[in-house]
């Protein structure tokens, strides 16, 4: 009996096991063209755009910088401490100093301009969820980019997220294979681009590799603030300098033509600050002052709450976008340090991994592929100097 029971369990286990992996049925962009239009308009015209700009400035800082670290550092430095350990690491990395210099110089080429292109693409990924830096030139026969650091040839092209289409992924690994571009060559392969995705595995369902727009959380507040500034504010200003007067006209004893003529004279010929006269019997025209005083205090309070919510969502000090609320310089510096140690540090790690894997590692393979057996390339960002 025990043997039969065991064999039955094994057989049942084989029937249940159907695959070694599972695949998504589809991946879908969670944002429509209308959403993209809102994101673009909000970034261009409201405080929400300034907040995202400032955050990206701190993420990029003085620009990306490649560094190398030993793959087998623990083995090489086993038993060593302090200065001896540091010297051993430096001696092991010294043969690759020229490689770092070449990586840095390639970034600075006018056709590469890596710092600016990375900054622009990161901003787009924050606003729209994703962006692409494509490599040129491109060989249409081999379907590969010929951008080559060893010959210093090539250029980078930032593709706007609104010009990107579907993504294609490997069903086994879920790795990105390519993305469709409407303005270049169709499908852009993963090896021929830097694909920057803001939160590729966010909680929105089925949008793997499409990313998440940071501006989407405050788009409602930003658009409401925009309407107040563009439509309500001019009306408030006009109401504050010009009282509203309603004239009630009694048409008794007048024909329709005479009544219309009187109304026309009242609305077109009367001038503010001047002596005005009109023909009519006493009682035919009755002035009525309307109380149209705007609630300026309440409007300012609403705008203040909207602005605070927008700034708070980004996690940056209000003084960085013109909200001078910090008590003193020490308080402001403290808030900036907290921001750099928290959200900015996290954002730099996210972006640094993308740049290391999709840019510097690729270029290192072109320069010295044998070095990858000894070292790995990492991306650091020059800090923002605030003191």
C-alpha positions as CSV (number, residue, x, y, z in Angstrom):
1,X,0.0,0.0,0.0
2,X,2.7,2.6,0.8
3,X,4.4,2.0,-2.6
4,X,1.2,2.5,-4.5
5,X,0.4,5.7,-2.7
6,X,3.8,7.0,-3.5
7,X,3.6,6.2,-7.2
8,X,0.2,7.8,-7.4
9,X,1.5,11.0,-6.0
10,X,4.3,11.1,-8.5
11,X,1.9,10.4,-11.4
12,X,-0.4,13.1,-10.2
13,X,2.5,15.6,-9.9
14,X,3.4,14.9,-13.6
15,X,-0.1,15.6,-14.7
16,X,-0.2,19.0,-12.8
17,X,3.1,20.3,-14.1
18,X,2.3,21.9,-17.5
19,X,5.2,24.3,-18.1
20,X,8.5,25.6,-16.7
21,X,7.5,29.2,-17.3
22,X,4.5,31.4,-17.9
23,X,3.9,34.2,-20.3
24,X,1.8,37.3,-20.4
25,X,-1.1,37.2,-22.8
26,X,-0.5,40.8,-23.9
27,X,1.1,44.0,-22.7
28,X,-0.8,47.2,-23.2
29,X,0.0,50.9,-23.0
30,X,-2.1,52.3,-20.2
31,X,-2.1,55.8,-21.6
32,X,-4.0,57.1,-24.6
33,X,-3.2,59.9,-27.0
34,X,-5.5,62.1,-24.9
35,X,-3.5,61.3,-21.8
36,X,-0.3,62.2,-23.5
37,X,-1.8,65.5,-24.6
38,X,-2.7,66.3,-21.0
39,X,0.7,65.3,-19.7
40,X,2.4,67.5,-22.3
41,X,0.2,70.5,-21.6
42,X,0.5,70.2,-17.9
43,X,4.3,69.9,-18.1
44,X,4.6,73.0,-20.4
45,X,2.1,75.3,-18.5
46,X,1.9,74.4,-14.8
47,X,3.9,74.1,-11.7
48,X,3.9,70.3,-12.1
49,X,6.3,70.7,-15.0
50,X,8.7,72.8,-13.0
51,X,8.7,70.3,-10.2
52,X,9.6,67.4,-12.5
53,X,12.3,69.6,-14.2
54,X,13.9,70.3,-10.8
55,X,13.8,66.7,-9.7
56,X,15.5,65.6,-13.0
57,X,18.2,68.3,-12.5
58,X,19.1,66.7,-9.1
59,X,19.0,63.2,-10.5
60,X,21.4,64.0,-13.4
61,X,23.5,66.4,-11.2
62,X,26.8,67.2,-12.8
63,X,26.3,64.3,-15.3
64,X,26.9,60.5,-15.5
65,X,30.3,59.1,-14.9
66,X,31.5,55.5,-15.6
67,X,33.4,53.7,-12.9
68,X,34.8,50.2,-12.7
69,X,34.7,47.7,-9.9
70,X,36.4,44.3,-9.5
71,X,34.2,41.2,-10.1
72,X,36.3,39.1,-7.7
73,X,37.1,41.9,-5.2
74,X,36.5,39.6,-2.2
75,X,38.9,37.0,-3.4
76,X,41.6,39.5,-4.3
77,X,41.4,41.4,-1.1
78,X,40.8,38.4,1.2
79,X,42.5,39.0,4.6
80,X,43.3,42.7,3.8
81,X,41.9,45.7,5.6
82,X,42.1,49.5,5.4
83,X,44.8,51.0,3.2
84,X,46.2,47.7,2.2
85,X,42.8,46.7,0.9
86,X,42.3,50.0,-1.0
87,X,45.8,49.8,-2.5
88,X,45.2,46.2,-3.7
89,X,41.9,47.3,-5.4
90,X,43.6,50.4,-7.0
91,X,46.5,48.3,-8.3
92,X,44.1,45.8,-9.8
93,X,42.0,48.5,-11.5
94,X,45.0,50.7,-12.7
95,X,45.4,48.8,-16.0
96,X,41.9,49.9,-17.0
97,X,42.2,53.7,-16.3
98,X,42.6,54.4,-20.0
99,X,39.3,52.7,-20.7
100,X,37.5,55.0,-18.3
101,X,39.0,58.0,-20.0
102,X,37.9,56.8,-23.4
103,X,34.3,56.2,-22.1
104,X,34.2,59.7,-20.7
105,X,35.6,61.3,-23.9
106,X,33.2,59.5,-26.1
107,X,30.3,60.9,-24.0
108,X,31.6,64.4,-24.6
109,X,31.7,64.2,-28.4
110,X,29.4,66.8,-30.0
111,X,27.4,64.2,-31.8
112,X,27.0,62.1,-28.6
113,X,26.5,64.9,-26.0
114,X,25.5,62.1,-23.6
115,X,24.7,64.2,-20.5
116,X,22.2,66.4,-22.3
117,X,20.6,63.6,-24.2
118,X,20.3,61.5,-21.0
119,X,18.8,64.5,-19.2
120,X,16.2,65.1,-21.9
121,X,15.3,61.4,-22.2
122,X,15.0,61.0,-18.4
123,X,12.6,64.0,-18.3
124,X,10.5,62.5,-21.0
125,X,10.4,59.2,-19.1
126,X,9.2,61.0,-16.0
127,X,6.5,62.9,-17.8
128,X,5.3,60.1,-20.2
129,X,6.5,56.9,-18.6
130,X,9.2,55.9,-21.1
131,X,11.6,57.3,-23.8
132,X,14.3,56.1,-26.2
133,X,17.8,57.2,-27.0
134,X,18.5,55.5,-30.4
135,X,22.0,54.8,-31.8
136,X,23.0,55.9,-35.3
137,X,24.2,55.1,-37.9
138,X,22.1,52.0,-38.6
139,X,22.8,49.2,-41.1
140,X,19.5,48.2,-42.7
141,X,20.9,45.0,-44.1
142,X,22.3,43.6,-40.8
143,X,19.6,45.5,-38.8
144,X,22.2,46.6,-36.3
145,X,23.6,50.0,-35.2
146,X,27.1,50.8,-36.3
147,X,27.7,53.3,-33.5
148,X,31.2,52.4,-32.4
149,X,33.2,53.9,-29.6
150,X,36.4,52.3,-30.9
151,X,36.2,54.5,-34.0
152,X,34.4,57.5,-32.4
153,X,31.7,57.3,-35.0
154,X,28.0,57.7,-34.4
155,X,25.3,59.9,-32.9
156,X,22.5,59.6,-30.4
157,X,18.8,60.5,-31.2
158,X,16.2,61.0,-28.5
159,X,12.8,59.7,-29.7
160,X,9.8,61.4,-28.1
161,X,7.5,59.0,-26.2
162,X,4.5,60.1,-28.3
163,X,6.4,58.7,-31.4
164,X,6.8,55.3,-29.7
165,X,4.4,52.4,-30.3
166,X,4.1,48.8,-29.1
167,X,6.8,46.9,-27.3
168,X,7.9,43.4,-28.1
169,X,9.1,41.1,-25.3
170,X,10.6,37.7,-25.0
171,X,7.9,35.4,-23.8
172,X,10.2,33.2,-21.7
173,X,12.3,35.9,-20.0
174,X,9.9,38.9,-20.4
175,X,13.0,40.9,-21.5
176,X,12.5,43.8,-23.9
177,X,13.3,42.8,-27.5
178,X,12.3,45.9,-29.5
179,X,10.0,48.9,-29.6
180,X,8.1,50.4,-32.5
181,X,9.1,53.9,-33.6
182,X,6.8,55.9,-35.9
183,X,9.5,58.4,-37.0
184,X,12.6,56.2,-37.7
185,X,13.0,52.7,-39.0
186,X,10.1,50.8,-37.5
187,X,11.3,48.4,-34.9
188,X,14.2,49.6,-32.8
189,X,16.1,46.6,-31.3
190,X,17.1,46.6,-27.6
191,X,20.8,46.4,-28.6
192,X,20.5,49.6,-30.6
193,X,19.0,51.9,-28.0
194,X,18.9,53.0,-24.4
195,X,15.3,52.3,-23.3
196,X,14.4,54.3,-20.2
197,X,11.3,53.1,-18.4
198,X,10.0,54.8,-15.3
199,X,8.8,52.0,-13.1
200,X,8.5,49.2,-15.7
201,X,6.8,46.8,-13.2
202,X,4.4,49.3,-11.7
203,X,1.0,48.2,-10.2
204,X,-1.0,49.1,-13.3
205,X,-2.0,45.8,-14.9
206,X,-0.5,44.6,-18.2
207,X,1.7,47.6,-18.9
208,X,5.1,45.9,-18.6
209,X,7.8,48.1,-20.2
210,X,5.4,51.0,-20.9
211,X,6.2,52.7,-17.7
212,X,4.4,55.1,-15.3
213,X,4.0,58.8,-15.7
214,X,5.0,60.6,-12.5
215,X,2.9,63.6,-13.7
216,X,-0.3,61.4,-13.9
217,X,-0.9,61.6,-10.1
218,X,-1.2,65.4,-10.1
219,X,-2.6,66.0,-13.6
220,X,-6.0,66.8,-12.2
221,X,-4.7,69.3,-9.7
222,X,-2.4,70.9,-12.3
223,X,-5.2,71.3,-14.8
224,X,-7.5,72.8,-12.2
225,X,-4.7,75.2,-11.2
226,X,-4.2,76.0,-14.9
227,X,-7.9,76.9,-15.3
228,X,-7.8,79.2,-12.3
229,X,-4.7,81.0,-13.7
230,X,-5.9,81.2,-17.3
231,X,-9.7,81.8,-16.9
232,X,-10.6,82.7,-13.4
233,X,-7.8,85.1,-12.6
234,X,-8.6,87.5,-15.4
235,X,-12.2,87.5,-14.4
236,X,-11.2,88.2,-10.8
237,X,-9.0,91.1,-11.8
238,X,-11.8,92.7,-13.9
239,X,-14.3,92.2,-11.1
240,X,-12.0,93.9,-8.7
241,X,-11.6,97.2,-10.6
242,X,-15.0,97.4,-12.3
243,X,-18.3,97.1,-10.4
244,X,-21.1,95.3,-12.1
245,X,-24.2,97.5,-12.8
246,X,-27.5,96.1,-14.0
247,X,-29.9,98.6,-15.7
248,X,-33.6,97.6,-15.6
249,X,-35.5,99.2,-18.5
250,X,-39.3,99.6,-18.4
251,X,-40.5,99.4,-22.1
252,X,-44.0,100.8,-21.2
253,X,-45.1,103.3,-23.8
254,X,-42.2,102.5,-26.2
255,X,-42.2,100.5,-29.3
256,X,-39.9,97.5,-29.8
257,X,-37.6,99.6,-32.0
258,X,-37.4,102.4,-29.4
259,X,-36.7,99.9,-26.6
260,X,-33.9,98.2,-28.5
261,X,-32.4,101.6,-29.4
262,X,-32.4,102.5,-25.7
263,X,-30.7,99.3,-24.7
264,X,-28.1,99.8,-27.4
265,X,-27.4,103.3,-26.1
266,X,-27.1,102.0,-22.6
267,X,-24.6,99.3,-23.4
268,X,-22.5,101.0,-26.0
269,X,-22.5,104.8,-25.3
270,X,-22.2,105.0,-21.5
271,X,-18.5,105.4,-20.5
272,X,-17.1,104.7,-17.0
273,X,-15.8,107.8,-15.2
274,X,-17.7,110.2,-17.5
275,X,-21.0,112.1,-17.3
276,X,-23.6,110.1,-19.3
277,X,-27.1,111.1,-20.3
278,X,-29.9,109.2,-22.0
279,X,-33.5,110.1,-23.0
280,X,-36.2,108.5,-20.9
281,X,-38.8,109.3,-18.2
282,X,-38.1,108.9,-14.5
283,X,-38.7,105.3,-13.5
284,X,-38.2,103.9,-16.9
285,X,-34.5,103.1,-16.1
286,X,-33.6,101.7,-12.7
287,X,-30.0,101.0,-11.7
288,X,-29.2,97.9,-9.7
289,X,-25.7,97.3,-8.2
290,X,-24.7,93.7,-8.2
291,X,-22.5,92.2,-5.5
292,X,-19.8,90.6,-7.7
293,X,-16.9,90.8,-5.2
294,X,-14.7,87.8,-5.9
295,X,-13.6,85.6,-2.9
296,X,-9.9,86.2,-3.5
297,X,-8.9,84.8,-0.2
298,X,-10.6,81.5,-0.8
299,X,-9.2,81.3,-4.3
300,X,-5.7,81.9,-3.1
301,X,-6.2,79.2,-0.4
302,X,-7.3,76.7,-3.0
303,X,-4.3,77.5,-5.3
304,X,-2.0,77.2,-2.3
305,X,-3.3,73.7,-1.4
306,X,-3.0,72.6,-5.1
307,X,0.6,73.8,-5.3
308,X,1.5,72.1,-2.0
309,X,0.0,68.8,-3.2
310,X,1.9,69.0,-6.5
311,X,5.2,69.8,-4.8
312,X,4.7,67.2,-2.0
313,X,4.1,64.5,-4.5
314,X,7.5,65.0,-6.0
315,X,9.2,65.1,-2.6
316,X,11.2,68.2,-3.2
317,X,11.6,71.3,-1.0
318,X,9.2,74.1,-2.0
319,X,12.0,76.7,-2.1
320,X,13.4,74.9,-5.2
321,X,10.4,76.0,-7.2
322,X,9.9,79.5,-5.7
323,X,8.0,78.6,-2.6
324,X,10.0,80.5,0.0
325,X,8.7,78.7,3.1
326,X,11.9,77.4,4.7
327,X,12.7,79.2,8.0
328,X,16.4,79.7,7.3
329,X,19.2,78.4,5.1
330,X,20.1,75.6,7.5
331,X,16.5,74.3,7.3
332,X,16.6,74.4,3.5
333,X,20.0,72.6,3.3
334,X,18.6,69.9,5.7
335,X,15.6,69.3,3.4
336,X,17.8,69.1,0.3
337,X,20.1,66.6,2.0
338,X,17.1,64.5,3.0
339,X,15.8,64.6,-0.6
340,X,19.2,63.6,-2.0
341,X,19.6,60.8,0.6
342,X,16.0,59.5,-0.1
343,X,14.2,59.9,-3.5
344,X,17.2,61.2,-5.5
345,X,19.4,58.4,-4.4
346,X,16.8,55.9,-5.4
347,X,16.2,57.6,-8.7
348,X,20.0,57.6,-9.5
349,X,20.2,53.9,-8.7
350,X,17.4,53.2,-11.1
351,X,18.8,55.4,-13.9
352,X,22.4,54.3,-13.2
353,X,21.5,50.6,-13.7
354,X,19.9,51.4,-17.1
355,X,22.9,53.4,-18.3
356,X,25.4,50.9,-17.0
357,X,23.8,47.9,-18.8
358,X,22.6,49.6,-22.0
359,X,25.4,52.1,-22.7
360,X,28.7,51.7,-20.8
361,X,28.8,47.9,-20.9
362,X,28.1,48.0,-24.6
363,X,30.9,50.5,-25.2
364,X,33.3,48.6,-22.9
365,X,32.7,45.4,-25.0
366,X,33.7,47.4,-28.1
367,X,36.9,48.8,-26.5
368,X,38.1,45.8,-24.4
369,X,35.8,42.8,-24.2
370,X,38.4,40.8,-22.2
371,X,38.1,43.4,-19.4
372,X,34.5,42.1,-18.6
373,X,36.1,39.0,-17.2
374,X,37.8,41.1,-14.5
375,X,35.7,44.2,-14.0
376,X,32.1,45.5,-14.3
377,X,31.2,49.0,-15.2
378,X,28.9,51.1,-13.0
379,X,27.4,54.6,-13.4
380,X,27.7,57.3,-10.9
381,X,26.4,60.9,-11.0
382,X,28.3,64.0,-10.2
383,X,26.7,65.5,-7.1
384,X,24.9,68.9,-7.0
385,X,27.0,71.3,-5.0
386,X,24.6,73.2,-2.7
387,X,27.1,74.8,-0.2
